[in-house]
């Protein structure tokens, strides 16, 4: 019993590790439903005495497992719109590579100051999503209006063959997902909220399908960023300067795996109104935390 109480990992005792595990479960669930799980686990790690850089990197790597279990929990919704993944996954992947490169080469303050603005824009998109989505669909319908009866008949046949659950991917959506990948590869936090805003408006799918796609794209971006962290830590940094705490990564990965499954179970049962309310609420919390970190109000 004494040996168990004396157990430590990366300088954290058993009590601290259990707290990190619980934070990982909660963060995994939040990430799957909305995003911003980093805002749960990161403060806990810092409060436990983990250096901020190590906390940022180790936390981001640990949450990847929850990203994939969350996507697995939404596999039915993802299958319903699988035709769009051939364009959106490469866009997220390339964006994630660029974002991770920026993380290595640019000071953190660059995106630290831009992140609150992006969150405000994202929340506005989420709130106005039903109206904006109707506007985008109306414009698309007007552009595709048949010029004569013969073309109209051909259009009807074409649209009958296209399942309404298989939305098309436009250039604007692909570009915005690419830019969101850059943001996620660099900043990590709250990219789920940003993606939900983009997908909710420019993807002709319901909010649960958009959430499933969001979970998969976030997993792709975070995995890309994690690979860059490992490369930098082992190929560029000296052994004494390495920042990845693999014990912390493991604990958060276990917690976020469980949390991702819980989040998928809960999120898939929420109505669009409730889900949108949760997104906005947690987005406001994320915004408050970022502004506090930026200006040091507390």
Buried (B, 14 or more C-beta within 10 A) or exposed (E): EEEEEEEEBBEBBEEBBEBBBBBBBBBBBBBBBBBBBBBBBBBBBBEBEBEEEBBBBBBBBBBBBBBBBBBBBBBEBBEBBEBBBEBBBBBBBBBBBBBBBBBEEEEEEEBBEEBBEBBBEBBBBBBBBBEBBEEBEEEEEEEEEEEEEEEEEEBEEEEEEEEEBEBEBBEEBBBBBBBBBBBBBBBBBBBBBBBBBBBBBBBBBBBBBBBBBBBBBBBBBBBBBBBBBEEBBEEEEEEEEBBBBBBBBBBBBBBBBBBBBBBBEBBBEBEBEEBBBBBBEBBEBBBBBBBEBEEEEE
